[in-house]
């Protein structure tokens, strides 16, 4: 009984910190209809800033907390709203998601530049104070966390439901033009909501820091639990959000206490937030969210079959020439860039044509790579097997997610990616006890130059296939479903099964690229397919152009160059990540990306 009480208290404390973070998400979404994917990154940066002031500069804890939560975090929220989110007013969910991912990645890069990796312990609040409840001890930090959670939930509820400012915030979401006629200034109220939301992200991050320690990615992705709590409240109910956060904290605490300590159950405990996110998304009624994708945008011109064949031949001629003139290391890097381009082709189909923003596409690359590695054969049939398995997994993911769309569907892919990361790709199921697998290269394709030619052939064939899909009946339906699913359903188009089909085909392409990646590297490990690797993939797709095959080729090369530049210029490693995030946030409204600029320069109007 004593142990149960102790774990219950620990779960309530952790849930209270989740409630603070989730409340900020609910406030931002309910007042601006923008789901802030970078919410956790804001909390992470502000937690580092708190450490800088309280631990490194010697300020009193209460003063450092006041400066960060009361000053720096709201000011940063104002900047994000003014220079990023305000430009996206009225944009589809897919656009705002990409901008949020850009903010997230950029903030991680900024934190790495300002605070290089090292151990940074953070003292808990009121560490000399505590109370005994039965035989369990509740520390001062635990009491502060619970008090903050209650005060935040109460304060936000009163703000949104009992004050003129809160009512005006909600009115601006429903009809900003009409609210403006009554003298309300929607931009000021949106800025206020982002300032408060950033302050709550900072407070939640600081409260969780003594528990999870300061880590760039861990603290940023910890917000997945806050996503789940916010979705329990359907992104609008603060009481339900608060209850959901406490429930999640209790589930995690009881899992630590009562689940076995084997390697599988340790991984399962780490996957609980993602599992609950997936369950909540599928169990709750769908909120009236806007449809995601690149609605209303015009893609680049689609070449006809003849031009496609000529371009593919030219591309292969260039690849063959490079294979003949460059040495093995350069050929290997170019082959890797072409393989990444093939991965991005899967996103052209899914996101560019289908309008579905996936936050877990690199997971299918991992499925294909593991399949090829497990088969352990040099036959080309292994690549097709990897594509088939990844396609089947993609269809399985799409089937339970048929009833959700837009934001919910994007978050479902994020939950799936973390589930696969924790339960499969990071476990002995995929890579064995050593955490890595040897992969034989295909027969007759042993050199790096031959690998480059093989990767080029696969990219040309898949790219031609993607363009054939776009020109055909399925492609026309994909564009129609992307722009107006309701109209398509009215005309008798089976929107759901089209979504399953495009998910499966996109996952199969990613799995094929994963097989190429595995046999090119010859050794694949669990670290190659971690959850965070999905985010740069999405950003490079958007920056280069997610609606064209040319954009996929350019994005693959840029994705290949990023780690080379980071290793060649270590001092600029974090700066490059910041620039990546800024570029993605700036190009979020233009899914055609840099390729559209090149095409316009080549064919001036």
KOLVO-792975 format. One record per residue (C-alpha): x, y, z. Coordinates in Angstrom, 3 decimals, always signed. Example, Ala and Ser with C-alpha at 12.3 -4.5 7.8 and 13.67 -1.06 7.14 Angstrom:
BEGIN
((+12.300, -4.500, +7.800));
((+13.670, -1.060, +7.140));
***
This chain:
BEGIN
((+0.000, +0.000, +0.000));
((+2.873, +2.358, +0.782));
((+4.441, +1.696, -2.619));
((+1.102, +2.307, -4.347));
((+0.743, +5.651, -2.586));
((+4.289, +6.656, -3.479));
((+3.826, +5.838, -7.165));
((+0.447, +7.564, -7.180));
((+2.016, +10.750, -5.828));
((+4.833, +10.541, -8.364));
((+2.317, +10.029, -11.175));
((+0.218, +12.995, -10.087));
((+3.289, +15.214, -9.932));
((+4.459, +14.173, -13.399));
((+0.922, +14.542, -14.706));
((+0.744, +18.017, -13.211));
((+3.798, +19.089, -15.219));
((+2.244, +17.552, -18.339));
((-0.946, +19.495, -17.596));
((+0.954, +22.795, -17.567));
((+2.498, +22.081, -20.979));
((-0.733, +20.718, -22.461));
((-2.699, +23.741, -21.228));
((-0.438, +25.978, -23.293));
((-1.164, +23.857, -26.358));
((-4.899, +24.054, -25.779));
((-4.780, +27.820, -25.256));
((-2.799, +28.409, -28.455));
((-5.008, +26.156, -30.552));
((-8.326, +27.293, -29.116));
((-7.487, +30.943, -29.744));
((-5.593, +30.757, -33.052));
((-6.484, +27.354, -34.604));
((-2.755, +26.672, -34.992));
((-1.378, +23.494, -33.426));
((+2.092, +24.403, -32.227));
((+4.288, +21.361, -32.974));
((+7.265, +23.348, -31.675));
((+5.682, +23.779, -28.233));
((+8.065, +21.300, -26.621));
((+11.092, +22.925, -28.262));
((+10.112, +26.277, -26.762));
((+9.951, +24.654, -23.335));
((+13.326, +23.010, -23.935));
((+15.069, +26.269, -24.887));
((+13.551, +28.113, -21.950));
((+14.624, +25.322, -19.577));
((+18.191, +25.750, -20.833));
((+17.868, +29.506, -20.322));
((+16.639, +28.902, -16.769));
((+19.691, +26.715, -16.122));
((+21.916, +29.469, -17.511));
((+20.479, +32.044, -15.122));
((+19.929, +29.929, -11.994));
((+22.848, +27.502, -12.128));
((+25.491, +29.092, -14.344));
((+24.966, +32.770, -13.451));
((+23.962, +32.288, -9.834));
((+20.596, +34.065, -9.822));
((+18.117, +32.980, -7.146));
((+15.782, +30.307, -8.423));
((+12.674, +32.400, -7.970));
((+14.198, +35.317, -9.863));
((+15.434, +33.115, -12.724));
((+11.976, +31.549, -12.946));
((+10.331, +34.972, -13.025));
((+12.691, +36.275, -15.714));
((+12.229, +33.230, -17.965));
((+8.516, +32.509, -17.498));
((+7.386, +36.089, -17.012));
((+9.648, +37.832, -19.516));
((+11.734, +35.822, -21.975));
((+9.198, +33.137, -22.848));
((+6.283, +35.532, -23.544));
((+8.581, +37.767, -25.602));
((+9.720, +34.778, -27.624));
((+6.097, +33.730, -28.162));
((+5.343, +37.212, -29.486));
((+8.223, +36.921, -31.957));
((+7.068, +33.509, -33.204));
((+3.517, +34.766, -33.649));
((+4.558, +37.964, -35.391));
((+7.139, +36.640, -37.838));
((+6.007, +33.043, -38.456));
((+2.436, +32.231, -37.493));
((+0.757, +35.490, -38.439));
((+1.868, +34.958, -42.024));
((+0.068, +31.616, -41.954));
((-3.324, +32.954, -40.870));
((-6.026, +30.940, -42.627));
((-3.514, +28.473, -44.073));
((-4.301, +24.735, -44.216));
((-3.257, +22.525, -41.336));
((-0.459, +20.972, -43.382));
((+1.185, +24.358, -43.883));
((+1.083, +25.281, -40.198));
((+2.409, +21.832, -39.247));
((+5.427, +22.259, -41.498));
((+6.077, +25.724, -40.069));
((+5.839, +24.296, -36.548));
((+8.298, +21.521, -37.385));
((+10.618, +24.179, -38.810));
((+10.441, +26.105, -35.535));
((+11.103, +22.887, -33.592));
((+14.193, +21.913, -35.589));
((+15.501, +25.490, -35.620));
((+15.218, +25.772, -31.831));
((+17.078, +22.497, -31.313));
((+19.873, +23.832, -33.513));
((+19.921, +27.138, -31.612));
((+20.152, +25.315, -28.273));
((+23.081, +23.246, -29.550));
((+24.891, +26.409, -30.643));
((+24.341, +28.302, -27.390));
((+24.699, +25.387, -24.977));
((+27.074, +22.712, -26.348));
((+26.399, +19.153, -25.119));
((+27.462, +18.504, -21.534));
((+25.884, +17.436, -18.245));
((+23.812, +20.241, -16.703));
((+22.200, +19.270, -13.381));
((+19.297, +21.449, -12.252));
((+18.305, +21.817, -8.609));
((+14.641, +21.182, -7.789));
((+12.592, +23.921, -6.183));
((+12.390, +23.999, -2.382));
((+14.777, +21.064, -2.145));
((+15.101, +21.519, +1.615));
((+11.351, +21.331, +2.162));
((+8.830, +18.478, +1.980));
((+5.983, +16.725, +3.765));
((+5.222, +13.131, +4.686));
((+1.949, +11.542, +3.548));
((+1.785, +8.282, +5.368));
((+5.184, +6.715, +4.758));
((+5.664, +8.565, +1.456));
((+7.668, +11.759, +1.172));
((+6.462, +14.583, -1.073));
((+9.268, +16.991, -1.891));
((+8.948, +20.726, -2.169));
((+9.419, +20.508, -5.936));
((+6.495, +18.066, -6.150));
((+4.276, +20.447, -4.227));
((+5.318, +23.367, -6.431));
((+4.526, +21.332, -9.559));
((+1.055, +20.375, -8.332));
((+0.312, +23.925, -7.223));
((+1.395, +25.325, -10.592));
((-0.785, +22.816, -12.435));
((-3.880, +23.750, -10.413));
((-3.228, +27.482, -10.700));
((-2.618, +27.282, -14.456));
((-5.758, +25.243, -15.118));
((-7.900, +27.528, -12.959));
((-6.414, +30.714, -14.366));
((-6.831, +29.677, -17.993));
((-10.390, +28.515, -17.434));
((-11.300, +31.843, -15.875));
((-9.481, +33.739, -18.627));
((-11.297, +32.011, -21.471));
((-14.731, +31.803, -19.891));
((-15.066, +34.683, -17.438));
((-13.174, +37.629, -18.928));
((-13.833, +39.903, -21.894));
((-10.325, +39.236, -23.207));
((-10.836, +35.490, -23.225));
((-14.237, +35.748, -24.904));
((-12.723, +38.084, -27.490));
((-9.949, +35.535, -28.172));
((-12.507, +32.850, -28.898));
((-14.605, +35.208, -31.008));
((-11.600, +36.027, -33.192));
((-11.118, +32.340, -33.981));
((-14.726, +31.920, -35.123));
((-14.846, +35.067, -37.294));
((-11.957, +37.563, -37.007));
((-13.478, +39.952, -39.562));
((-16.760, +40.165, -37.670));
((-14.932, +40.523, -34.355));
((-12.949, +43.404, -35.851));
((-16.196, +45.269, -36.564));
((-16.821, +45.340, -32.806));
((-13.473, +46.999, -32.130));
((-11.545, +43.801, -31.323));
((-7.982, +43.567, -32.607));
((-7.436, +39.936, -33.633));
((-3.663, +40.286, -34.120));
((-3.152, +41.563, -30.574));
((-5.240, +38.776, -29.081));
((-3.400, +36.144, -31.131));
((-0.096, +37.577, -29.912));
((-1.362, +37.422, -26.329));
((-2.329, +33.756, -26.651));
((+1.087, +32.860, -28.066));
((+2.822, +34.786, -25.299));
((+0.867, +32.914, -22.625));
((+1.309, +29.580, -24.407));
((+5.085, +30.047, -24.594));
((+5.195, +30.993, -20.918));
((+3.358, +27.768, -20.038));
((+5.716, +25.727, -22.229));
((+8.628, +27.290, -20.363));
((+7.075, +26.624, -16.958));
((+6.330, +23.007, -17.824));
((+9.834, +22.453, -19.187));
((+11.437, +23.912, -16.069));
((+9.265, +21.802, -13.762));
((+10.161, +18.616, -15.672));
((+13.891, +19.349, -15.896));
((+14.893, +17.820, -12.516));
((+13.128, +14.616, -13.609));
((+14.272, +14.186, -17.228));
((+17.426, +16.375, -17.161));
((+18.420, +18.836, -19.864));
((+18.540, +17.147, -23.253));
((+17.709, +18.732, -26.604));
((+15.694, +15.961, -28.236));
((+14.325, +14.186, -25.150));
((+12.755, +17.331, -23.724));
((+11.419, +18.401, -27.114));
((+9.754, +15.067, -27.861));
((+8.491, +14.741, -24.298));
((+5.686, +17.024, -25.440));
((+4.132, +14.036, -27.253));
((+2.609, +13.208, -23.881));
((+1.245, +16.729, -23.733));
((-0.231, +16.197, -27.214));
((-2.120, +13.214, -25.846));
((-3.467, +15.158, -22.878));
((-4.523, +18.030, -25.144));
((-6.350, +15.629, -27.440));
((-8.182, +14.093, -24.476));
((-9.635, +17.590, -24.084));
((-10.233, +17.686, -27.867));
((-7.996, +20.760, -28.004));
((-10.596, +22.966, -26.346));
((-11.553, +21.638, -22.894));
((-9.091, +22.606, -20.169));
((-10.691, +20.428, -17.440));
((-10.504, +17.343, -19.667));
((-6.948, +18.240, -20.647));
((-6.013, +18.494, -16.976));
((-7.667, +15.134, -16.235));
((-5.984, +13.527, -19.239));
((-2.544, +14.766, -18.164));
((-2.981, +13.411, -14.633));
((-4.210, +10.098, -16.017));
((-1.186, +9.811, -18.293));
((+1.150, +10.578, -15.421));
((-0.468, +7.854, -13.324));
((-0.319, +5.287, -16.127));
((+3.391, +5.931, -16.651));
((+4.095, +5.770, -12.930));
((+2.173, +2.519, -12.422));
((+3.900, +1.022, -15.467));
((+7.265, +1.690, -13.852));
((+6.056, +0.128, -10.637));
((+4.229, -2.981, -11.788));
((+5.371, -4.000, -15.265));
((+8.230, -6.523, -15.502));
((+11.767, -5.220, -15.854));
((+12.644, -7.165, -19.004));
((+13.997, -5.336, -22.042));
((+10.675, -5.491, -23.907));
((+8.682, -4.001, -21.040));
((+11.255, -1.245, -20.550));
((+10.755, -0.331, -24.209));
((+6.990, -0.608, -23.758));
((+7.075, +1.868, -20.871));
((+8.946, +4.328, -23.067));
((+6.309, +3.865, -25.786));
((+3.303, +4.422, -23.515));
((+2.841, +8.136, -24.458));
((+2.811, +7.307, -28.181));
((+0.527, +4.315, -27.663));
((-1.952, +6.416, -25.715));
((-1.703, +9.171, -28.336));
((-2.654, +6.671, -31.026));
((-5.502, +5.241, -28.915));
((-6.902, +8.684, -28.070));
((-6.793, +9.776, -31.714));
((-8.802, +6.745, -32.784));
((-11.194, +6.597, -29.828));
((-12.369, +10.192, -29.540));
((-14.825, +11.848, -31.922));
((-13.083, +14.003, -34.467));
((-12.979, +17.720, -33.726));
((-13.968, +20.104, -36.526));
((-10.420, +20.693, -37.738));
((-9.491, +22.160, -41.067));
((-8.333, +19.811, -43.787));
((-4.561, +19.553, -44.098));
((-2.386, +19.465, -47.171));
((-1.527, +22.056, -49.784));
((-5.099, +23.127, -50.447));
((-5.500, +25.818, -53.051));
((-1.875, +25.733, -54.190));
((-0.693, +25.232, -57.729));
((+1.952, +22.627, -58.351));
((+4.736, +22.705, -60.893));
((+3.980, +21.578, -64.443));
((+3.724, +17.809, -64.885));
((+5.743, +16.557, -67.902));
((+4.178, +14.226, -70.429));
((+5.379, +10.665, -70.922));
((+7.820, +11.562, -73.709));
((+9.458, +14.390, -71.775));
((+9.630, +12.147, -68.703));
((+11.480, +9.466, -70.675));
((+13.934, +11.987, -72.133));
((+14.598, +13.558, -68.707));
((+15.115, +10.130, -67.112));
((+17.613, +9.224, -69.840));
((+19.517, +12.474, -69.322));
((+19.521, +11.902, -65.566));
((+20.901, +8.381, -65.974));
((+23.553, +9.647, -68.383));
((+24.684, +12.189, -65.788));
((+24.737, +9.514, -63.075));
((+26.761, +7.143, -65.264));
((+29.241, +9.901, -66.115));
((+29.703, +10.744, -62.447));
((+30.208, +7.059, -61.619));
((+33.021, +6.916, -64.171));
((+34.875, +10.066, -63.092));
((+34.574, +10.267, -59.284));
((+36.361, +8.134, -56.711));
((+34.676, +5.646, -54.398));
((+34.008, +7.922, -51.361));
((+32.358, +10.610, -53.498));
((+30.365, +8.003, -55.418));
((+29.127, +6.556, -52.135));
((+27.939, +9.943, -50.916));
((+26.228, +10.711, -54.218));
((+24.517, +7.315, -54.088));
((+23.294, +8.132, -50.579));
((+21.889, +11.426, -51.845));
((+20.020, +9.640, -54.650));
((+18.641, +7.114, -52.135));
((+17.384, +9.972, -49.971));
((+15.841, +11.426, -53.110));
((+13.922, +8.168, -53.556));
((+12.636, +8.502, -49.991));
((+11.448, +12.003, -50.816));
((+9.644, +10.634, -53.881));
((+7.406, +8.783, -51.445));
((+6.572, +12.151, -49.860));
((+5.861, +13.691, -53.266));
((+3.170, +11.057, -53.690));
((+1.802, +11.234, -50.154));
((+2.171, +14.922, -49.257));
((+2.603, +16.711, -52.570));
((-0.186, +14.894, -54.414));
((-2.221, +13.410, -51.565));
((-2.047, +16.388, -49.203));
((-1.240, +14.178, -46.189));
((+1.512, +15.458, -43.898));
((+3.401, +12.473, -42.490));
((+5.631, +12.885, -39.462));
((+6.826, +9.280, -39.604));
((+7.901, +8.578, -43.180));
((+11.484, +7.625, -42.275));
((+10.066, +4.803, -40.165));
((+9.045, +2.986, -43.353));
((+12.631, +3.396, -44.557));
((+13.650, +1.544, -41.405));
((+11.119, -1.224, -42.076));
((+12.542, -1.775, -45.564));
((+16.124, -1.689, -44.300));
((+15.437, -4.195, -41.517));
((+13.644, -6.532, -43.929));
((+16.576, -6.552, -46.353));
((+19.080, -6.972, -43.517));
((+17.126, -9.839, -41.970));
((+16.861, -11.667, -45.293));
((+20.649, -11.521, -45.576));
((+20.747, -12.286, -49.279));
((+22.389, -10.567, -52.225));
((+19.379, -11.177, -54.478));
((+17.550, -8.127, -55.889));
((+14.335, -9.761, -54.710));
((+15.308, -8.665, -51.213));
((+14.721, -5.027, -52.221));
((+11.260, -5.882, -53.521));
((+10.534, -7.793, -50.315));
((+11.517, -4.732, -48.272));
((+9.183, -2.582, -50.358));
((+6.340, -5.101, -49.984));
((+6.684, -5.341, -46.202));
((+6.855, -1.554, -45.818));
((+3.798, -1.170, -48.076));
((+1.851, -3.661, -45.964));
((+2.805, -1.789, -42.784));
((+1.731, +1.475, -44.417));
((-1.660, +0.003, -45.267));
((-2.051, -1.281, -41.702));
((-1.301, +2.205, -40.363));
((-3.794, +3.793, -42.731));
((-6.631, +1.357, -41.959));
((-7.233, +2.348, -38.311));
((-6.623, +5.997, -39.207));
((-9.314, +6.108, -41.899));
((-11.666, +8.158, -39.755));
((-9.193, +10.946, -38.996));
((-7.678, +13.555, -41.265));
((-5.625, +16.703, -41.311));
((-4.002, +17.407, -37.963));
((-5.250, +14.201, -36.364));
((-3.801, +12.099, -39.181));
((-0.421, +13.839, -38.962));
((-0.292, +13.227, -35.203));
((-1.294, +9.590, -35.787));
((+1.778, +9.148, -38.011));
((+3.908, +10.708, -35.264));
((+2.481, +8.282, -32.713));
((+3.092, +5.352, -35.062));
((+6.695, +6.479, -35.618));
((+7.423, +6.570, -31.903));
((+5.743, +3.206, -31.341));
((+7.904, +1.641, -34.035));
((+10.975, +3.426, -32.707));
((+10.561, +2.185, -29.133));
((+8.980, -1.241, -29.625));
((+10.592, -2.479, -32.854));
((+13.483, -0.488, -34.300));
((+15.204, +0.131, -30.952));
((+14.636, -3.416, -29.703));
((+16.253, -6.799, -30.431));
((+13.248, -7.589, -32.651));
((+14.814, -5.535, -35.438));
((+18.563, -5.437, -34.919));
((+19.236, -8.229, -32.449));
((+21.093, -7.913, -29.184));
((+24.057, -6.129, -30.802));
((+21.866, -3.312, -32.097));
((+23.166, -3.568, -35.672));
((+23.027, -5.893, -38.684));
((+25.396, -6.647, -41.531));
((+23.858, -6.324, -45.011));
((+25.369, -7.954, -48.118));
((+25.406, -5.896, -51.281));
((+23.558, -7.079, -54.346));
((+25.360, -9.526, -56.587));
((+27.437, -7.646, -59.162));
((+26.990, -4.290, -57.406));
((+29.914, -4.332, -55.039));
((+31.664, -1.035, -55.767));
((+30.480, +2.423, -54.727));
((+30.284, +3.466, -58.378));
((+27.984, +0.534, -59.151));
((+25.884, +1.482, -56.151));
((+25.516, +4.985, -57.566));
((+24.322, +3.617, -60.906));
((+21.865, +1.264, -59.183));
((+20.484, +4.088, -57.031));
((+20.144, +6.276, -60.131));
((+18.239, +3.579, -62.034));
((+15.843, +3.041, -59.121));
((+15.282, +6.794, -58.717));
((+14.591, +7.223, -62.446));
((+12.127, +4.309, -62.525));
((+10.302, +5.343, -59.355));
((+10.230, +8.990, -60.433));
((+8.748, +8.042, -63.801));
((+6.203, +5.886, -61.980));
((+5.217, +8.726, -59.646));
((+4.712, +11.045, -62.628));
((+2.670, +8.357, -64.387));
((+0.448, +8.143, -61.328));
((+0.063, +11.924, -61.334));
((-0.981, +11.974, -64.996));
((-3.404, +9.076, -64.591));
((-6.787, +8.606, -63.032));
((-5.438, +7.975, -59.550));
((-3.372, +11.164, -59.664));
((-6.350, +13.271, -60.663));
((-8.347, +11.781, -57.819));
((-5.520, +12.408, -55.371));
((-5.406, +16.089, -56.288));
((-9.193, +16.337, -56.048));
((-9.252, +14.634, -52.638));
((-6.440, +16.891, -51.457));
((-8.315, +20.048, -52.434));
((-11.847, +19.059, -51.426));
((-12.589, +15.652, -49.863));
((-16.209, +16.653, -49.252));
((-16.794, +17.389, -52.938));
((-15.130, +14.107, -53.940));
((-17.293, +12.137, -51.526));
((-20.372, +13.866, -52.948));
((-19.345, +12.714, -56.431));
((-19.016, +9.111, -55.245));
((-15.232, +8.933, -54.929));
((-14.156, +6.509, -52.197));
((-11.927, +8.933, -50.307));
((-10.961, +6.469, -47.589));
((-9.653, +3.701, -49.810));
((-7.755, +6.180, -51.945));
((-6.010, +7.254, -48.757));
((-5.163, +3.645, -47.872));
((-3.801, +3.053, -51.348));
((-1.597, +6.145, -51.395));
((-0.308, +5.354, -47.888));
((+0.620, +1.820, -48.935));
((+2.271, +2.911, -52.199));
((+4.173, +5.717, -50.493));
((+5.374, +3.375, -47.739));
((+6.467, +0.822, -50.360));
((+8.616, +3.444, -52.110));
((+10.159, +4.426, -48.761));
((+10.777, +0.739, -47.971));
((+12.492, +0.239, -51.331));
((+14.737, +3.200, -50.551));
((+15.378, +1.673, -47.128));
((+16.612, -1.527, -48.730));
((+18.972, +0.471, -50.948));
((+20.133, +2.421, -47.911));
((+20.895, -0.785, -45.996));
((+22.913, -2.501, -48.727));
((+24.726, +0.755, -49.554));
((+25.801, +1.198, -45.927));
((+26.430, -2.569, -45.467));
((+25.729, -2.064, -41.757));
((+22.522, -0.642, -40.335));
((+21.804, +0.135, -36.699));
((+18.885, +1.230, -34.558));
((+20.251, +4.776, -34.357));
((+19.804, +5.212, -38.128));
((+15.997, +5.304, -37.828));
((+15.257, +7.215, -34.639));
((+12.068, +9.247, -34.391));
((+13.789, +12.610, -34.757));
((+15.147, +11.642, -38.199));
((+11.625, +12.021, -39.604));
((+11.582, +15.768, -39.056));
((+14.540, +16.861, -41.257));
((+13.127, +14.614, -43.977));
((+9.869, +16.590, -44.012));
((+11.710, +19.909, -43.919));
((+14.003, +19.087, -46.841));
((+11.002, +17.885, -48.840));
((+9.271, +21.223, -48.307));
((+12.385, +23.346, -48.866));
((+13.291, +21.646, -52.151));
((+9.709, +21.183, -53.363));
((+7.357, +18.450, -52.242));
((+5.236, +18.545, -55.422));
((+7.850, +17.532, -57.994));
((+10.336, +14.775, -58.799));
((+12.999, +17.417, -59.345));
((+12.357, +18.691, -55.827));
((+12.849, +15.160, -54.488));
((+16.218, +14.893, -56.243));
((+17.351, +18.275, -54.933));
((+16.090, +17.536, -51.421));
((+17.912, +14.194, -51.340));
((+21.205, +15.830, -52.209));
((+20.686, +18.543, -49.582));
((+19.825, +15.923, -46.975));
((+23.028, +14.049, -47.832));
((+25.117, +17.236, -47.592));
((+23.848, +18.284, -44.138));
((+25.875, +15.782, -42.024));
((+28.927, +16.338, -44.235));
((+28.806, +20.076, -43.601));
((+28.206, +19.507, -39.887));
((+31.207, +17.184, -39.585));
((+33.393, +19.396, -41.761));
((+32.508, +22.552, -39.852));
((+31.659, +21.468, -36.278));
((+31.340, +25.063, -35.085));
((+28.520, +25.587, -37.584));
((+26.674, +22.303, -36.935));
((+23.937, +23.905, -34.868));
((+23.783, +26.971, -37.102));
((+22.997, +24.769, -40.106));
((+20.092, +23.194, -38.224));
((+18.808, +26.673, -37.335));
((+18.979, +27.723, -40.984));
((+17.121, +24.548, -41.967));
((+14.298, +25.349, -39.570));
((+14.104, +28.983, -40.643));
((+14.028, +28.057, -44.330));
((+11.255, +25.490, -43.795));
((+9.158, +27.931, -41.767));
((+9.621, +30.566, -44.444));
((+8.737, +28.233, -47.341));
((+5.832, +26.502, -45.596));
((+3.263, +28.326, -47.738));
((+4.962, +27.286, -50.986));
((+5.004, +23.476, -51.336));
((+6.801, +23.833, -54.673));
((+9.885, +25.097, -52.814));
((+13.186, +26.045, -54.394));
((+12.391, +24.068, -57.548));
((+9.609, +26.480, -58.462));
((+12.111, +29.352, -58.332));
((+14.451, +27.433, -60.626));
((+11.648, +26.697, -63.080));
((+10.534, +30.325, -63.104));
((+14.100, +31.493, -63.723));
((+14.484, +28.942, -66.544));
((+11.185, +29.903, -68.130));
((+10.582, +33.577, -67.378));
((+7.042, +34.695, -68.093));
***
